[in-house]
């Protein structure tokens, strides 16, 4: 089966005010299959949001795609003309931003904000736009669809505002949705509700998704594969069940170990000191040569300081960038 989106050797850098270039993504490659949910994990600064923005060429002014290709429906989006991109953004590929309180216009009703997305990508009359807007809200809000549509963002809860962003994303019937930490500002119960919304949309509409998060627990039973980024590089990529249950890269292991369990085994709810990953993930902490995770890695070897590891196939569907598996 052919992928619906193919990212090849993607490199992105940011320029400082002094003109220096700082890499944010370095050689990221993967394919997204039809109806697949790809989870993207990593710390802040790992390149997750840069990946989301780069795929649709929505980087800030100091961002620069220096190399790579993003193939979608027979064309390379990195070479597409501005008019072609306008037809694709929101219509064929939708991006859901991280913070709905910033992404939604505070003085416009929720229904009008979805209606404007539809109007921007079609020439339907007012009656057809209103009907489609109602259908979208009924899809996302099983109850109170009309009330939510008439409400202003400040009249809605955080979870309801996030659902309005999802309504905008699916309004035009895209084939791919990119969700950039859509649950980051929500409480755990609401997070799981939003995950349920995404799961139902995938099942009913056949959407393919790139779901970006810093919380591995959200991907269990939800994502089909998991991509782990560190320093803008692919640390590990494989089936979600394998990566989440038995991670291979030292960074993936350390990342999972530093996240508290919701329920402790045996009902032990006492205080427990969590392990932390030593050092930090800022670009300034990276070595001039070798593996970027080497200064923080508890399993480092001499070769890790000498050159950067390439991706190693642990199986037909599981790859890891680590010298431990280089044979």
Backbone bond lengths (Angstrom), bond angles and torsions (degrees), N, CA, C in turn:
res aa  C-N    CA-C-N  psi(-1)  N-CA   C-N-CA  omega(-1)  CA-C   N-CA-C  phi
1 X - - - 1.463 - - 1.525 109.46 -
2 X 1.319 116.88 132.16 1.456 121.45 -178.29 1.520 110.79 -77.76
3 X 1.317 116.59 147.72 1.454 121.73 178.19 1.519 110.29 -75.62
4 X 1.334 116.78 151.81 1.462 120.86 177.26 1.525 110.97 -88.13
5 X 1.333 116.05 -19.99 1.464 121.44 177.98 1.512 107.75 -143.65
6 X 1.315 116.88 130.67 1.465 121.26 -177.41 1.519 108.72 -128.54
7 X 1.335 116.29 114.22 1.465 122.11 178.83 1.516 107.63 -101.96
8 X 1.328 116.21 127.16 1.461 121.13 -175.76 1.521 110.50 -126.93
9 X 1.327 116.64 118.20 1.469 124.11 170.83 1.528 112.24 48.66
10 X 1.320 116.70 51.48 1.459 121.70 -175.69 1.528 110.94 -79.64
11 X 1.336 116.06 125.28 1.462 123.11 177.69 1.528 108.84 -123.45
12 X 1.329 116.20 130.65 1.459 121.90 178.89 1.522 108.63 -135.34
13 X 1.321 115.85 139.37 1.465 119.88 176.24 1.525 109.28 -134.59
14 X 1.341 115.79 160.39 1.458 122.71 175.68 1.528 108.95 -118.18
15 X 1.332 115.79 142.06 1.460 121.28 177.65 1.518 110.28 -96.14
16 X 1.303 116.20 136.43 1.457 120.99 173.67 1.530 109.22 -81.89
17 X 1.323 116.96 171.80 1.465 120.31 177.96 1.523 111.69 -61.85
18 X 1.320 115.90 -27.60 1.464 120.27 178.99 1.523 112.22 -81.85
19 X 1.336 117.16 -5.81 1.458 120.83 178.08 1.514 114.84 96.67
20 X 1.317 117.85 -1.11 1.467 120.34 178.74 1.530 109.82 -74.78
21 X 1.324 115.84 144.65 1.464 121.81 -179.19 1.527 109.96 -100.97
22 X 1.331 115.59 132.59 1.462 121.55 178.89 1.529 108.74 -121.10
23 X 1.333 117.68 118.94 1.474 119.75 -177.95 1.519 111.92 -66.99
24 X 1.341 115.39 138.25 1.466 121.24 177.05 1.519 111.70 -115.41
25 X 1.322 117.06 -32.85 1.459 123.04 172.58 1.524 107.60 -131.46
26 X 1.321 116.60 140.13 1.462 120.50 -177.70 1.524 109.96 -139.68
27 X 1.326 115.66 97.30 1.460 120.29 173.34 1.507 115.03 75.07
28 X 1.324 118.31 35.44 1.464 121.24 179.80 1.527 109.71 -78.58
29 X 1.327 116.09 127.46 1.467 121.84 179.54 1.527 109.51 -139.75
30 X 1.326 116.57 134.14 1.457 122.05 171.08 1.521 108.69 -171.44
31 X 1.333 116.07 163.43 1.452 121.51 176.27 1.514 110.08 -118.11
32 X 1.326 116.05 147.36 1.460 122.15 177.74 1.520 107.86 -111.30
33 X 1.333 116.63 122.97 1.447 121.36 -176.62 1.529 110.88 -87.34
34 X 1.337 118.28 159.59 1.469 120.54 177.48 1.528 111.40 -56.61
35 X 1.327 116.65 134.13 1.469 124.75 178.07 1.527 113.52 63.77
36 X 1.319 117.74 12.32 1.465 120.72 -179.99 1.530 110.93 -85.86
37 X 1.329 115.78 145.78 1.455 121.75 169.77 1.522 107.93 -107.34
38 X 1.320 115.62 114.28 1.455 122.05 178.35 1.524 108.24 -101.74
39 X 1.328 117.32 116.87 1.452 121.34 176.12 1.515 110.09 -87.44
40 X 1.336 116.89 135.92 1.467 122.28 178.40 1.522 107.99 -118.24
41 X 1.336 116.51 120.26 1.463 123.18 -174.97 1.515 111.23 -116.66
42 X 1.329 114.82 153.22 1.457 119.91 174.60 1.512 110.72 161.95
43 X 1.340 116.29 162.43 1.453 121.45 176.18 1.521 110.71 -70.16
44 X 1.328 116.15 170.83 1.454 120.40 170.37 1.531 108.65 -60.12
45 X 1.323 116.05 134.74 1.457 120.36 -178.22 1.511 114.44 88.96
46 X 1.331 117.66 2.13 1.464 120.06 -178.41 1.522 112.73 -79.38
47 X 1.341 117.51 -14.61 1.460 120.48 179.16 1.514 114.38 110.43
48 X 1.328 117.91 6.99 1.463 120.98 -175.40 1.534 112.04 -62.88
49 X 1.331 116.78 -53.37 1.465 119.99 -178.63 1.520 111.47 -68.61
50 X 1.315 117.11 -32.89 1.466 120.25 175.81 1.519 110.37 -62.60
51 X 1.329 117.01 -39.77 1.453 121.21 176.90 1.522 110.73 -59.79
52 X 1.342 116.71 -47.43 1.467 120.89 -179.19 1.523 111.25 -59.40
53 X 1.328 116.71 -45.41 1.464 120.77 -177.61 1.527 111.63 -71.01
54 X 1.321 117.01 -36.90 1.458 120.23 -176.77 1.523 112.15 -67.13
55 X 1.326 117.52 -34.48 1.460 120.33 -177.52 1.525 111.88 -60.51
56 X 1.332 116.49 -30.74 1.467 121.11 179.20 1.524 111.99 -110.21
57 X 1.315 116.58 12.06 1.468 122.93 179.74 1.524 111.16 53.82
58 X 1.326 114.43 52.63 1.455 121.95 178.72 1.525 111.03 -116.28
59 X 1.320 116.86 28.74 1.458 121.22 179.43 1.525 110.56 -69.25
60 X 1.329 117.33 152.97 1.471 119.57 174.64 1.522 111.03 -64.30
61 X 1.330 115.67 172.05 1.458 120.55 -173.76 1.514 114.59 -59.04
62 X 1.331 117.68 -28.96 1.467 119.98 -179.70 1.521 112.52 -91.00
63 X 1.336 117.26 5.18 1.467 120.96 177.82 1.518 110.96 -91.38
64 X 1.312 116.61 144.47 1.459 121.02 -176.22 1.527 110.31 -144.03
65 X 1.330 115.94 123.99 1.465 120.69 173.76 1.521 107.20 -84.85
66 X 1.312 116.90 112.14 1.464 121.08 -172.95 1.522 113.81 -94.23
67 X 1.337 115.86 -19.44 1.465 117.99 -178.48 1.514 109.17 -165.57
68 X 1.337 115.90 156.01 1.447 119.92 173.70 1.508 113.54 120.67
69 X 1.332 115.88 -177.35 1.460 122.86 179.55 1.521 108.63 -149.20
70 X 1.335 115.76 147.26 1.464 122.48 175.60 1.526 106.55 -130.44
71 X 1.324 116.55 99.48 1.463 121.58 -174.48 1.527 110.67 -91.28
72 X 1.343 115.07 127.56 1.460 121.90 179.05 1.523 108.72 -147.12
73 X 1.337 115.73 123.37 1.466 122.49 178.09 1.530 112.39 50.39
74 X 1.318 114.97 47.00 1.455 120.36 173.11 1.509 116.14 81.21
75 X 1.337 118.87 8.67 1.457 119.88 179.09 1.523 110.21 -137.85
76 X 1.319 115.36 157.09 1.456 121.88 175.80 1.526 107.67 -92.48
77 X 1.318 117.14 112.83 1.461 120.65 -176.81 1.522 112.34 -63.51
78 X 1.333 117.15 -23.66 1.460 119.49 179.55 1.526 111.84 -74.68
79 X 1.332 116.06 -14.34 1.465 120.94 177.85 1.527 112.20 -109.48
80 X 1.325 117.78 -1.46 1.461 121.17 -175.89 1.523 111.42 -70.20
81 X 1.320 115.73 149.88 1.461 121.82 177.16 1.536 109.45 -75.36
82 X 1.337 116.77 157.26 1.477 119.91 -178.65 1.515 113.82 -53.71
83 X 1.321 118.71 -39.51 1.455 120.74 -179.57 1.524 111.10 -66.63
84 X 1.331 116.90 -37.97 1.461 120.25 176.60 1.525 110.71 -62.88
85 X 1.329 116.85 -41.79 1.460 120.55 179.58 1.523 111.57 -64.86
86 X 1.328 117.16 -38.48 1.461 119.70 179.17 1.524 111.53 -62.92
87 X 1.320 116.62 -32.04 1.460 120.26 178.19 1.525 112.42 -74.89
88 X 1.323 116.45 -24.85 1.468 121.45 -177.59 1.520 111.44 -88.90
89 X 1.333 117.52 -44.26 1.460 121.70 -178.17 1.523 110.48 -62.92
90 X 1.310 116.31 124.40 1.447 121.48 178.08 1.517 114.37 82.92
91 X 1.310 116.73 -21.33 1.465 120.44 -179.32 1.518 111.91 -102.94
92 X 1.326 117.56 -48.64 1.457 121.54 179.43 1.527 111.74 -104.66
93 X 1.347 115.75 -34.68 1.467 121.37 175.51 1.518 107.54 -130.06
94 X 1.333 116.82 124.34 1.464 121.34 -179.10 1.520 110.21 -111.74
95 X 1.335 114.97 145.66 1.460 121.74 178.04 1.518 109.13 -117.79
96 X 1.334 116.67 124.95 1.464 122.18 176.66 1.524 107.43 -102.08
97 X 1.321 115.62 121.48 1.458 119.68 -176.03 1.524 111.38 -80.67
98 X 1.335 113.69 166.68 1.453 121.04 -169.99 1.515 113.35 -73.26
99 X 1.316 118.83 -39.08 1.452 121.66 -171.29 1.529 111.19 -118.94
100 X 1.337 118.68 102.67 1.459 120.54 -175.81 1.524 114.08 -63.52
101 X 1.335 117.86 -29.07 1.458 119.58 179.68 1.518 111.77 -65.80
102 X 1.330 117.27 -22.23 1.461 121.45 176.38 1.523 111.82 -95.95
103 X 1.324 117.27 -31.43 1.460 120.85 -175.84 1.530 112.38 -78.22
104 X 1.338 117.66 -27.39 1.462 120.82 -178.89 1.522 110.49 -92.35
105 X 1.348 116.09 142.44 1.460 121.34 178.66 1.532 108.57 -73.43
106 X 1.319 118.64 126.56 1.473 119.93 -173.18 1.523 115.09 -70.25
107 X 1.345 118.31 -19.94 1.465 119.91 -175.83 1.521 113.20 -108.62
108 X 1.322 117.33 14.54 1.460 121.62 178.15 1.520 109.73 -118.58
109 X 1.322 115.84 138.60 1.465 119.74 177.14 1.529 109.78 -64.96
110 X 1.329 115.32 152.42 1.468 120.54 -176.03 1.524 111.45 -58.76
111 X 1.338 117.34 -42.80 1.459 120.26 -179.27 1.511 112.57 -61.27
112 X 1.335 116.93 -39.59 1.465 120.32 179.74 1.526 111.02 -66.41
113 X 1.315 117.41 -33.18 1.466 120.15 -179.79 1.529 111.30 -69.51
114 X 1.325 117.26 -32.88 1.465 120.25 174.04 1.524 110.07 -75.57
115 X 1.336 117.19 -39.66 1.461 121.43 179.85 1.533 111.19 -60.52
116 X 1.322 117.34 -36.56 1.457 120.40 179.98 1.528 112.20 -66.96
117 X 1.331 116.43 -34.30 1.470 119.83 175.37 1.524 109.86 -62.50
118 X 1.323 116.67 -45.01 1.467 121.11 178.67 1.525 111.17 -63.02
119 X 1.331 117.07 -43.72 1.462 120.87 -178.37 1.522 111.67 -65.06
120 X 1.325 117.10 -32.35 1.464 120.46 -178.82 1.518 112.79 -70.07
121 X 1.334 116.67 -18.73 1.464 119.97 -175.59 1.530 112.62 -120.08
122 X 1.325 117.67 19.38 1.457 119.10 178.85 1.515 111.05 -164.91
123 X 1.320 115.61 171.45 1.463 121.59 -178.61 1.527 110.63 -116.09
124 X 1.334 117.02 30.42 1.457 121.50 -178.79 1.530 110.62 -68.00
125 X 1.321 116.08 151.82 1.446 120.91 174.85 1.512 111.59 -74.12
126 X 1.335 115.67 173.59 1.457 121.06 -176.08 1.516 111.57 -60.29
127 X 1.334 117.33 -42.05 1.456 120.85 -178.41 1.528 111.26 -63.02
128 X 1.346 116.60 -43.40 1.463 120.55 -179.68 1.521 111.01 -67.35
129 X 1.346 117.41 -37.58 1.458 120.83 178.34 1.531 110.77 -64.48
130 X 1.332 115.62 -42.66 1.460 119.30 179.06 1.525 111.61 -64.02
131 X 1.338 116.27 -39.83 1.458 120.64 -179.73 1.525 111.10 -65.92
132 X 1.328 116.13 -44.37 1.463 119.57 179.98 1.528 110.35 -66.55
133 X 1.319 117.65 -39.40 1.464 120.77 177.43 1.527 110.55 -59.79
134 X 1.329 116.50 -43.27 1.468 120.59 178.23 1.530 110.75 -62.57
135 X 1.337 117.07 -40.71 1.462 120.42 179.72 1.525 111.17 -62.74
136 X 1.334 116.40 -41.63 1.462 120.47 -178.92 1.521 110.80 -64.64
137 X 1.329 117.44 -44.47 1.465 120.25 179.76 1.521 110.93 -66.41
138 X 1.316 117.53 -36.23 1.462 120.22 176.97 1.522 111.01 -66.07
139 X 1.331 116.99 -30.07 1.466 122.06 178.92 1.530 110.88 -69.90
140 X 1.337 116.19 -40.02 1.460 121.58 -174.85 1.519 112.34 -90.06
141 X 1.338 115.85 -38.51 1.470 120.90 -178.42 1.528 107.78 -113.75
142 X 1.306 116.72 97.51 1.466 120.24 -178.35 1.525 111.02 -62.39
143 X 1.316 115.84 -31.88 1.457 121.18 177.82 1.532 108.25 -122.13
144 X 1.299 116.06 150.43 1.468 122.97 176.48 1.523 113.45 61.39
145 X 1.324 118.08 29.19 1.461 120.58 -179.61 1.524 111.47 -59.74
146 X 1.322 117.39 -43.33 1.463 120.73 -178.71 1.529 111.62 -66.76
147 X 1.330 116.53 -40.94 1.466 119.06 179.26 1.519 111.46 -64.86
148 X 1.323 116.80 -43.42 1.465 120.24 179.30 1.527 109.93 -62.55
149 X 1.318 117.16 -42.33 1.460 121.19 -178.81 1.525 111.48 -61.03
150 X 1.334 117.80 -34.13 1.469 121.51 -178.22 1.533 112.74 -85.24
151 X 1.328 116.98 -7.92 1.466 121.08 -173.28 1.525 112.11 -86.22
152 X 1.326 115.30 154.64 1.455 122.54 170.94 1.537 107.87 -88.70
153 X 1.328 117.31 155.67 1.473 118.82 -177.67 1.527 114.40 -53.26
154 X 1.339 118.17 -37.55 1.467 119.14 -177.33 1.531 112.34 -69.88
155 X 1.325 116.96 -12.35 1.462 121.07 178.26 1.532 112.08 -91.03
156 X 1.311 116.96 0.76 1.460 121.85 -176.14 1.523 110.80 -113.30
157 X 1.308 116.02 154.21 1.465 121.04 174.59 1.525 109.58 -74.85
158 X 1.341 115.56 169.81 1.460 119.45 178.76 1.515 112.25 -59.86
159 X 1.331 117.25 -41.92 1.460 120.63 178.97 1.513 112.22 -65.80
160 X 1.339 117.23 -38.08 1.465 120.69 178.41 1.524 111.22 -67.54
161 X 1.329 116.88 -39.88 1.470 119.81 176.89 1.529 110.86 -63.01
162 X 1.342 115.95 -39.49 1.465 118.69 178.35 1.522 110.83 -64.18
163 X 1.322 117.27 -36.23 1.466 120.81 177.92 1.532 111.24 -67.29
164 X 1.336 117.17 -32.97 1.470 119.44 175.89 1.528 109.65 -63.55
165 X 1.328 117.42 -40.17 1.468 119.98 175.87 1.526 110.91 -62.75
166 X 1.310 116.59 -38.31 1.464 119.90 176.77 1.519 110.06 -65.26
167 X 1.330 117.11 -39.51 1.469 120.80 177.29 1.514 110.83 -60.69
168 X 1.326 117.73 -42.40 1.462 120.89 175.47 1.523 110.79 -59.55
169 X 1.324 115.87 -41.14 1.464 120.40 -174.98 1.524 112.67 -67.29
170 X 1.331 118.03 -35.22 1.467 119.94 -175.59 1.521 112.96 -97.31
171 X 1.335 117.46 -3.65 1.464 121.18 -171.64 1.524 113.04 -55.40
172 X 1.315 117.03 -41.27 1.466 121.02 -175.30 1.527 113.44 -92.79
173 X 1.326 117.14 7.26 1.460 120.77 178.25 1.506 114.63 69.59
174 X 1.351 118.44 51.09 1.472 120.24 -179.47 1.523 111.87 -68.82
175 X 1.324 115.69 164.88 1.459 119.85 174.53 1.522 111.50 -95.29
176 X 1.362 116.77 -18.59 1.465 121.54 -178.74 1.522 109.13 -135.66
177 X 1.332 115.94 136.23 1.460 122.43 172.16 1.520 108.31 -120.85
178 X 1.330 116.46 129.09 1.455 122.64 174.98 1.516 107.33 -107.57
179 X 1.322 117.84 116.58 1.462 122.87 -177.09 1.525 108.91 -110.46
180 X 1.329 116.40 112.77 1.465 121.87 -176.54 1.527 110.02 -94.91
181 X 1.315 116.79 97.14 1.466 124.17 -179.29 1.533 111.50 47.18
182 X 1.332 118.41 56.46 1.459 120.24 -175.27 1.519 115.28 -70.96
183 X 1.321 117.37 -9.39 1.473 120.04 -179.26 1.523 112.41 -114.71
184 X 1.329 117.85 8.39 1.469 120.80 -171.34 1.519 113.18 -60.89
185 X 1.342 118.47 -34.00 1.464 120.96 -175.60 1.525 113.11 -98.55
186 X 1.336 116.96 11.98 1.463 120.89 -174.42 1.527 111.33 -107.56
187 X 1.336 116.38 155.49 1.455 120.56 176.02 1.530 109.43 -73.54
188 X 1.346 117.89 162.32 1.472 120.48 -174.61 1.519 114.68 -55.77
189 X 1.334 117.85 -40.68 1.464 119.76 -178.91 1.522 110.97 -65.02
190 X 1.338 116.56 -42.89 1.464 120.20 179.40 1.520 110.70 -69.44
191 X 1.323 117.25 -33.49 1.461 120.42 175.88 1.529 110.90 -56.59
192 X 1.333 115.74 -45.89 1.457 119.16 -178.80 1.528 111.39 -68.32
193 X 1.331 117.61 -31.48 1.463 120.28 175.23 1.526 110.48 -63.72
194 X 1.327 116.51 -42.90 1.467 120.45 179.91 1.526 110.38 -66.89
195 X 1.331 117.35 -38.66 1.461 120.25 175.62 1.527 109.64 -59.48
196 X 1.339 116.54 -40.80 1.459 120.45 177.50 1.518 112.13 -62.11
197 X 1.331 117.43 -37.79 1.467 120.98 177.23 1.530 110.03 -62.42
198 X 1.328 116.89 -47.03 1.464 120.56 179.29 1.531 111.18 -62.46
199 X 1.314 116.50 -41.54 1.465 119.77 -179.90 1.529 111.03 -62.25
200 X 1.328 117.32 -44.32 1.464 120.97 179.17 1.522 111.85 -64.77
201 X 1.326 116.97 -38.74 1.465 120.17 179.22 1.525 110.68 -65.27
202 X 1.319 116.24 -40.75 1.469 119.13 178.36 1.525 110.32 -61.68
203 X 1.336 116.48 -42.51 1.459 120.42 -178.04 1.521 112.08 -69.20
204 X 1.333 117.40 -39.99 1.464 120.52 -175.74 1.530 113.25 -83.91
205 X 1.320 116.48 -36.40 1.459 119.92 -173.79 1.525 113.42 -106.20
206 X 1.327 117.49 -9.62 1.458 120.20 179.54 1.512 113.80 70.53
207 X 1.340 117.50 27.84 1.456 121.45 -178.42 1.524 111.55 -69.89
208 X 1.318 115.92 144.05 1.457 121.46 165.51 1.519 106.81 -95.38
209 X 1.337 117.36 143.14 1.459 120.64 -174.66 1.520 111.70 -135.51
210 X 1.322 114.46 143.70 1.455 122.41 164.73 1.523 105.75 -110.84
211 X 1.322 116.94 111.97 1.462 122.53 -173.42 1.519 108.37 -110.10
212 X 1.335 116.19 109.70 1.459 122.38 -175.94 1.515 109.83 -95.97
213 X 1.327 116.58 131.69 1.462 120.71 -178.43 1.525 109.47 -157.37
214 X 1.324 115.77 162.36 1.463 120.21 171.15 1.522 110.48 -105.29
215 X 1.343 117.08 2.58 1.463 122.39 -175.00 1.527 111.16 -112.79
216 X 1.327 118.81 103.49 1.464 120.85 -179.23 1.521 113.62 -60.09
217 X 1.335 117.76 -29.02 1.469 120.64 -176.86 1.523 111.64 -61.02
218 X 1.323 117.65 -29.21 1.461 120.49 -179.31 1.521 112.33 -69.42
219 X 1.320 117.08 -21.83 1.462 120.80 -174.85 1.529 113.20 -89.64
220 X 1.317 116.81 -16.07 1.461 120.19 -178.25 1.527 110.44 -65.82
221 X 1.325 116.69 124.46 1.449 122.12 -178.33 1.509 113.90 73.62
222 X 1.330 117.09 7.40 1.467 121.93 -176.91 1.525 111.19 -121.29
223 X 1.319 116.89 -56.04 1.466 120.66 -178.76 1.519 111.09 -82.76
224 X 1.323 115.73 149.82 1.454 120.86 175.15 1.512 111.97 -86.01
225 X 1.341 116.16 -38.95 1.456 121.84 176.55 1.520 109.03 -133.90
226 X 1.338 115.16 161.40 1.460 121.21 179.46 1.521 108.95 -129.30
227 X 1.336 115.02 131.68 1.459 122.91 174.91 1.525 107.55 -111.60
228 X 1.316 117.47 122.21 1.460 122.53 -179.93 1.523 108.49 -105.70
229 X 1.345 115.97 123.19 1.464 121.75 179.74 1.518 110.11 -105.95
230 X 1.320 115.24 141.59 1.464 120.68 170.46 1.523 107.68 -141.41
231 X 1.314 116.69 123.96 1.460 120.55 179.43 1.514 112.68 58.30
232 X 1.340 116.82 32.26 1.458 120.18 179.33 1.512 114.61 78.35
233 X 1.331 116.84 8.35 1.461 121.35 -179.05 1.530 109.79 -118.05
234 X 1.325 115.62 153.99 1.461 119.98 176.74 1.520 108.57 -77.20
235 X 1.319 116.36 114.08 1.459 120.59 176.35 1.520 110.79 -86.09
236 X 1.334 115.45 -40.65 1.465 119.58 -177.61 1.523 108.87 -156.17
237 X 1.317 115.86 143.24 1.462 122.45 177.69 1.513 108.42 -145.84
238 X 1.343 116.26 125.46 1.452 118.44 -179.61 1.511 112.01 -175.47
239 X 1.331 117.01 -179.17 1.465 120.89 177.87 1.517 110.92 -56.65
240 X 1.324 117.04 139.00 1.464 120.41 -176.40 1.521 111.78 -57.49
241 X 1.329 117.51 -42.76 1.453 119.94 -179.26 1.508 112.58 -59.26
242 X 1.330 116.65 -38.00 1.463 121.20 -179.10 1.519 111.37 -74.78
243 X 1.335 117.10 -48.84 1.469 120.93 -176.41 1.521 111.27 -66.02
244 X 1.323 117.31 -41.93 1.462 120.03 -176.92 1.525 112.31 -73.77
245 X 1.317 117.02 -34.43 1.468 120.09 -177.66 1.519 112.67 -86.83
246 X 1.335 115.98 -33.85 1.462 119.42 -175.86 1.525 110.18 -144.21
247 X 1.340 117.37 72.14 1.469 120.25 -178.44 1.520 111.39 -64.03
248 X 1.338 115.34 150.30 1.458 120.24 -176.90 1.522 113.26 -107.89
249 X 1.315 118.06 -39.36 1.463 120.22 -177.88 1.532 109.91 -72.74
250 X 1.328 118.35 138.58 1.473 120.05 178.56 1.526 112.88 -55.59
251 X 1.335 117.92 -34.17 1.460 119.58 178.26 1.524 111.02 -67.77
252 X 1.321 117.37 -43.87 1.464 120.39 178.77 1.520 110.32 -60.31
253 X 1.319 116.83 -43.23 1.473 120.53 177.99 1.525 111.01 -60.45
254 X 1.328 116.73 -47.12 1.465 120.94 -177.75 1.527 110.99 -66.27
255 X 1.325 116.62 -37.26 1.464 120.81 179.46 1.517 110.77 -63.27
256 X 1.320 116.96 -45.89 1.464 121.01 -179.23 1.527 111.31 -67.50
257 X 1.343 116.65 -36.81 1.463 120.46 -177.98 1.520 112.08 -67.89
258 X 1.334 117.31 -24.38 1.459 120.43 -176.38 1.521 113.23 -88.65
259 X 1.341 116.86 2.26 1.463 120.82 -179.39 1.520 108.98 -101.64
260 X 1.338 118.77 127.60 1.472 120.35 -177.81 1.508 111.88 -68.37
261 X 1.330 116.23 144.07 1.456 121.42 174.74 1.515 109.32 -76.27
262 X 1.338 115.95 145.57 1.462 119.95 179.41 1.514 110.50 -66.99
263 X 1.323 115.99 -43.85 1.464 121.24 179.26 1.520 108.89 -129.12
264 X 1.296 116.46 129.10 1.448 120.16 176.86 1.522 110.24 -81.65
265 X 1.307 116.70 145.05 1.447 120.91 178.70 1.530 109.83 -63.35
266 X 1.338 114.41 143.09 1.457 119.89 178.27 1.509 114.75 75.31
267 X 1.359 115.49 11.45 1.459 119.10 178.08 1.515 113.70 73.35
268 X 1.321 118.89 15.27 1.458 121.95 -179.94 1.515 109.70 -76.96
269 X 1.322 116.45 106.46 1.454 121.15 -177.66 1.526 112.16 -106.75
270 X 1.327 117.49 13.30 1.452 120.73 179.62 1.513 111.98 -68.55
271 X 1.326 114.89 167.11 1.457 119.38 -179.20 1.528 110.41 -67.32
272 X 1.321 114.17 141.26 1.455 119.69 -178.99 1.519 108.58 -138.84
273 X 1.313 116.27 130.40 1.454 120.67 179.46 1.523 109.53 -80.23
274 X 1.322 115.40 122.35 1.461 120.20 -178.63 1.524 110.76 -85.15
275 X 1.332 116.73 143.57 1.468 118.52 173.64 1.521 110.19 -70.09
276 X 1.297 116.63 150.90 1.463 121.48 177.34 1.521 109.00 -123.26
277 X 1.321 115.38 155.66 1.457 120.18 175.54 1.522 107.15 -82.64
278 X 1.316 119.91 121.35 1.467 121.28 -177.66 1.526 111.32 -63.86
279 X 1.323 115.37 155.15 1.462 119.37 178.17 1.511 111.68 75.75
280 X 1.332 116.45 -160.38 1.460 120.86 178.99 1.519 109.13 -141.41
281 X 1.336 115.31 170.51 1.465 121.03 -173.80 1.524 112.81 -103.53
282 X 1.337 117.85 14.38 1.463 120.02 179.07 1.529 110.45 -70.93
283 X 1.331 115.14 153.58 1.461 119.81 -178.71 1.522 111.82 -58.76
284 X 1.333 117.01 -31.65 1.469 119.92 -177.76 1.523 112.50 -66.40
285 X 1.351 116.74 -18.99 1.463 119.98 -179.27 1.523 112.74 -88.63
286 X 1.340 117.53 -6.73 1.456 120.30 -176.97 1.529 110.34 -75.11
287 X 1.314 116.50 143.12 1.471 119.39 176.66 1.518 111.02 -70.11
288 X 1.322 116.57 157.22 1.461 120.76 179.21 1.522 111.30 -69.68
289 X 1.313 116.54 -25.75 1.466 121.22 178.30 1.526 108.02 -141.71
290 X 1.342 114.83 158.40 1.446 119.58 176.89 1.513 113.59 93.62
291 X 1.320 115.56 -166.65 1.455 122.30 -178.44 1.528 109.89 -72.23
292 X 1.323 118.97 131.45 1.470 119.92 -179.12 1.522 113.98 -64.00
293 X 1.332 117.82 -23.35 1.465 120.75 -179.96 1.526 112.07 -88.15
294 X 1.313 117.64 -6.45 1.463 121.72 -173.03 1.535 113.90 -53.94
295 X 1.353 120.54 -42.85 1.466 118.74 -178.53 1.532 113.67 -63.85
296 X 1.326 118.08 -20.97 1.469 121.54 -176.82 1.533 111.91 -106.62
297 X 1.311 117.28 -4.34 1.457 121.61 -171.04 1.533 111.57 -86.40
298 X 1.315 116.56 130.82 1.464 121.45 177.55 1.521 112.10 -84.05
299 X 1.337 117.57 -7.24 1.460 121.41 -178.65 1.529 111.59 -113.87
300 X 1.331 117.54 18.80 1.461 121.20 -174.40 1.531 111.86 -66.37
301 X 1.320 114.28 151.89 1.456 123.19 178.21 1.522 108.42 -125.23
302 X 1.318 116.98 172.28 1.462 120.77 -178.26 1.528 111.67 -59.50
303 X 1.334 116.59 -39.28 1.454 120.17 -176.90 1.540 111.98 -65.30
304 X 1.332 116.40 -24.33 1.467 120.56 -178.84 1.528 111.49 -64.44
305 X 1.334 117.02 -24.08 1.460 120.92 179.54 1.527 111.82 -87.03
306 X 1.319 116.43 -13.68 1.461 119.96 -172.07 1.520 113.54 -93.15
307 X 1.325 117.58 -40.04 1.463 120.16 -179.20 1.520 109.99 -153.67
308 X 1.326 114.56 161.79 1.460 120.53 -176.99 1.527 110.09 -82.29
309 X 1.327 118.34 134.99 1.469 119.76 -179.23 1.523 111.47 -73.45
310 X 1.326 115.11 150.88 1.451 120.74 172.76 1.517 109.80 -95.71
311 X 1.333 115.79 175.02 1.457 119.96 179.46 1.518 110.76 -75.33
312 X 1.323 116.29 135.30 1.461 122.96 179.82 1.527 108.10 -116.69
313 X 1.308 116.84 134.21 1.463 121.70 178.47 1.525 109.86 -82.72
314 X 1.332 116.37 112.79 1.462 120.66 173.39 1.518 110.83 -82.70
315 X 1.334 116.15 -26.37 1.456 123.38 174.69 1.513 106.57 -157.63
316 X 1.314 116.49 -175.93 1.460 119.89 -179.22 1.524 112.12 -64.56
317 X 1.340 117.89 -21.71 1.458 121.20 -175.44 1.523 114.02 -124.19
318 X 1.337 117.46 6.70 1.462 120.70 -174.55 1.520 109.50 -131.46
319 X 1.338 116.82 119.72 1.460 121.86 179.53 1.520 109.62 -124.97
320 X 1.338 115.86 153.36 1.450 121.95 -179.79 1.515 108.25 -146.89
321 X 1.328 116.02 144.88 1.462 121.51 179.18 1.522 108.76 -104.23
322 X 1.340 116.17 89.50 1.461 120.34 -176.32 1.522 109.48 -162.38
323 X 1.329 116.97 137.87 1.457 121.30 -179.88 1.521 112.82 -69.69
324 X 1.324 117.89 -15.77 1.468 119.92 178.56 1.530 111.13 -60.19
325 X 1.324 115.92 -26.46 1.465 120.53 -174.75 1.520 112.12 -110.65
326 X 1.322 116.54 18.66 1.458 119.01 -176.38 1.517 114.56 -84.17
327 X 1.326 117.44 -2.36 1.452 120.98 177.62 1.504 112.69 78.42
